[in-house]
């Protein structure tokens, strides 16, 4: 009886639907679903800061689909290019590409297909919107990952520019042009990126050193890195507050955004004076909560 059950389970795993499901789960890991989801929400916030998404649901769906395709495509392409350094880091060695669960050639085709569909669809939806989406993908893959990531820790600036493109794209789609508020929102995300990335770089400094990827913590030391995180966070909070004021965010949403930002800035300042691994990891987690909450407040209160 037990042998029969094993055979049935083996048949189930080898069936076509099972193989497709397993492959989809692997690619879900490959596109970094949580990161992709956060970037999609920033794009939605940019769009909602101009107009009510419910009243333009067809445009909204088009934006979410094209942004998802472009962001996912760029992430897969980055994973393909970085598979060698991922294999040398303990925290990334079990990802689908370095572990051999997905072939690099297959992932490359999937990444290129998603990218072309995303940028092409965005250009059809609105030319200026498509240009911003295309610029984000170019900065992320070509400039950040391929050109600079293995050469200098300052590559994070260009990665931050790519991270700010979805909110600028959403705002551009809503207004029909690239304007100062959209750029200010993108700048807020760019200034927030060090809080998210550099705290992670401190936590996994040994991994990055082993892989040969330069980080601020390894190049300039933890104290300087924490100081940069603190200054960048304060500037991000001020920029986000300025953008919220310009879009006339409702008062209670504005207060909540500023309060969360001040709490995050306070934690980063505290880490300069009293550094600890626990506080560093707390800042990393709280930074994502701050950005997610700020975007949701813009969506609800713009």
C-alpha positions in Angstrom: 0.0 0.0 0.0 2.8 2.4 0.9 4.6 1.5 -2.4 1.5 2.3 -4.4 1.2 5.7 -2.7 4.8 6.5 -3.6 4.2 5.6 -7.2 1.1 7.8 -7.4 3.0 10.7 -5.8 5.8 10.2 -8.3 3.3 10.2 -11.2 1.7 13.4 -9.9 5.0 15.2 -9.6 5.9 14.2 -13.2 2.6 15.2 -14.7 2.5 18.2 -16.9 0.3 20.4 -14.6 2.7 19.6 -11.7 5.7 20.5 -13.7 4.2 23.8 -14.8 3.2 24.6 -11.2 6.8 23.8 -10.0 8.2 26.0 -12.7 5.9 28.9 -11.9 6.9 28.7 -8.3 10.5 28.8 -9.2 10.0 31.9 -11.4 8.0 33.5 -8.6 11.1 33.3 -6.5 13.2 34.6 -9.4 11.2 37.8 -9.8 11.6 38.6 -6.1 7.8 38.9 -5.6 7.9 41.0 -2.5 10.3 43.6 -4.1 8.2 43.6 -7.3 5.0 44.0 -5.3 6.4 47.0 -3.4 7.5 48.7 -6.7 4.1 48.1 -8.2 2.5 49.8 -5.2 4.8 52.8 -5.7 3.7 53.0 -9.3 0.0 52.8 -8.2 0.7 55.6 -5.7 2.2 57.8 -8.4 -0.9 57.2 -10.6 -3.3 57.8 -7.7 -1.6 61.0 -6.8 -3.1 62.5 -10.0 -6.5 60.8 -10.4 -8.8 58.3 -8.9 -7.7 54.8 -10.2 -11.3 53.4 -9.9 -12.5 56.0 -12.5 -9.8 54.9 -15.0 -9.7 51.2 -14.3 -8.7 50.2 -17.8 -5.7 52.5 -17.7 -4.9 51.3 -14.2 -4.9 47.6 -15.3 -2.7 48.4 -18.3 -0.3 50.2 -16.0 -0.1 47.4 -13.5 0.3 44.7 -16.2 3.1 46.5 -18.1 4.9 47.5 -14.9 4.7 44.0 -13.6 6.1 42.6 -16.8 8.9 45.2 -17.0 10.0 44.9 -13.4 9.8 41.1 -13.5 11.8 41.0 -16.7 14.5 43.2 -15.4 14.8 41.2 -12.2 15.1 37.9 -14.1 17.8 39.4 -16.3 19.6 40.6 -13.2 19.4 37.1 -11.7 20.8 35.6 -14.9 23.8 38.0 -14.9 24.4 37.6 -11.2 24.1 33.9 -10.9 27.9 33.4 -10.4 28.1 35.8 -7.4 24.8 34.4 -6.1 26.4 30.9 -6.0 29.2 32.3 -3.8 26.9 33.8 -1.2 25.3 31.7 1.5 22.0 33.6 1.5 21.5 33.3 -2.3 23.1 30.0 -3.2 19.8 28.2 -3.1 18.1 30.5 -5.6 16.7 28.8 -8.8 19.6 29.8 -11.1 22.7 29.1 -9.0 21.1 25.9 -7.6 20.5 24.7 -11.2 16.7 24.5 -10.8 16.3 26.7 -13.8 18.7 26.8 -16.8 20.3 30.2 -17.6 19.3 30.1 -21.2 15.7 29.5 -20.4 15.7 32.3 -17.8 17.4 34.7 -20.3 14.6 34.1 -22.8 11.9 34.6 -20.2 13.5 37.7 -18.9 13.9 39.2 -22.4 10.3 38.3 -23.3 8.9 39.9 -20.1 11.0 43.0 -20.6 10.0 43.5 -24.3 6.3 42.9 -23.5 6.5 45.3 -20.5 8.2 48.2 -22.2 6.4 47.6 -25.6 3.0 47.5 -23.8 3.9 50.7 -21.9 4.8 52.6 -25.0 1.5 51.6 -26.6 -0.4 52.7 -23.4 1.3 56.1 -23.4 4.6 57.2 -25.0 6.0 59.2 -22.1 5.0 56.5 -19.7 6.7 53.9 -21.8 9.9 56.0 -22.0 10.1 56.1 -18.2 9.5 52.4 -17.9 12.2 51.7 -20.5 14.6 54.0 -18.7 14.0 52.2 -15.4 14.7 48.9 -17.0 17.9 50.2 -18.7 19.2 51.8 -15.5 18.5 48.6 -13.5 20.0 46.0 -15.9 22.5 47.8 -18.0 23.9 50.5 -15.7 23.5 49.1 -12.2 23.8 45.4 -12.6 26.1 44.9 -15.6 28.2 48.0 -15.6 28.6 49.2 -12.0 27.5 46.7 -9.3 30.8 44.7 -9.3 33.0 47.8 -9.6 31.8 50.4 -7.0 29.5 50.6 -4.0 28.2 53.9 -5.5 26.3 51.8 -8.0 23.5 51.9 -5.4 22.7 55.5 -6.7 21.9 54.1 -10.1 20.0 51.2 -8.6 18.1 53.8 -6.6 17.2 55.7 -9.8 15.8 52.5 -11.2 13.8 52.0 -8.0 12.3 55.4 -8.3 11.1 54.9 -11.9 7.8 53.1 -11.1 6.4 55.9 -9.1 7.5 58.4 -11.7 6.0 56.2 -14.4 2.7 56.1 -12.6 2.6 59.9 -12.1 3.6 60.4 -15.7 0.8 58.1 -16.9 -1.7 60.2 -14.9 -0.5 63.6 -16.0 0.7 62.8 -19.5 4.1 64.4 -18.9 7.2 64.2 -16.7 6.8 67.0 -14.1 8.4 68.2 -10.9 6.1 66.3 -8.5 6.8 63.0 -10.2 10.5 63.7 -10.1 10.3 64.6 -6.4 8.5 61.3 -5.6 11.2 59.4 -7.5 13.9 61.3 -5.5 12.2 60.3 -2.3 12.4 56.6 -3.3 16.0 57.1 -4.4 17.0 58.6 -1.0 15.2 55.8 0.8 17.1 53.1 -1.1 20.3 53.4 1.1 18.2 52.7 4.2 16.9 49.5 2.7 20.1 48.3 0.9 22.9 49.5 3.1 21.4 48.0 6.3 21.2 44.7 4.4 24.8 45.2 3.3 25.9 45.6 6.9 24.1 42.4 7.9 25.5 40.4 5.1 28.9 42.1 4.8 30.8 38.8 4.9 28.7 37.3 2.1 29.3 40.3 -0.2 33.0 40.2 0.6 33.1 36.6 -0.3 31.4 37.2 -3.6 33.6 40.2 -4.5 30.7 42.7 -4.5 31.8 46.1 -3.2 29.6 47.6 -0.5 29.8 50.7 1.6 30.2 48.7 4.8 33.2 46.8 3.4 34.7 49.8 1.6 34.2 52.6 4.1 33.4 50.8 7.4 30.1 50.4 9.3 30.2 53.8 11.1 30.4 55.8 7.9 27.8 53.6 6.3 25.4 54.1 9.3 26.0 57.9 9.0 25.1 57.9 5.3 22.0 55.8 6.0 20.9 58.3 8.7 21.4 61.4 6.5 19.8 59.8 3.5 16.8 58.7 5.5 16.3 62.2 6.9 16.4 63.6 3.3 14.0 60.9 2.1 11.5 61.7 4.8 11.7 65.4 4.1 11.3 64.8 0.3 8.4 62.5 0.8 6.7 65.0 3.1 7.2 67.8 0.5 5.8 65.6 -2.3 2.8 64.7 0.0 2.2 68.4 0.6 2.3 69.3 -3.1 -0.3 66.7 -4.0 -2.4 68.0 -1.2 -2.5 64.7 0.8 -5.3 64.7 3.4 -4.2 65.9 6.8 -4.5 62.7 8.7 -2.6 60.8 6.0 0.0 63.5 5.9 0.5 63.3 9.7 0.8 59.5 9.6 3.4 59.6 6.8 5.5 62.2 8.6 5.3 60.4 11.9 6.4 57.1 10.5 9.2 58.9 8.7 10.4 60.7 11.8 10.4 57.3 13.7 12.5 55.8 10.9 14.9 58.7 10.9 15.2 58.5 14.7 16.1 54.9 14.5 18.8 55.5 11.9 20.3 58.3 14.0 20.2 56.1 17.1 22.2 53.4 15.2 25.0 55.9 14.6 25.4 56.5 18.3 24.5 53.0 19.6 25.1 50.5 16.7 23.9 47.0 17.1 23.0 44.1 14.7 19.5 43.9 16.2 18.8 47.6 15.6 20.3 47.4 12.1 18.0 44.6 11.2 15.0 46.4 12.8 15.8 49.5 10.6 15.9 47.2 7.5 12.4 45.8 8.3 10.9 49.2 9.4 12.2 50.9 6.2 10.1 48.6 4.1 7.1 49.2 6.4 7.6 53.0 6.1 7.7 53.0 2.3 4.8 50.6 1.9 2.6 52.6 4.4 3.6 55.9 2.8 2.5 54.6 -0.6 -0.8 53.2 0.7 -1.5 56.5 2.4 -0.9 58.4 -0.9 -3.3 56.0 -2.6 -6.0 56.4 0.0 -5.5 60.1 0.8 -4.4 61.8 -2.4 
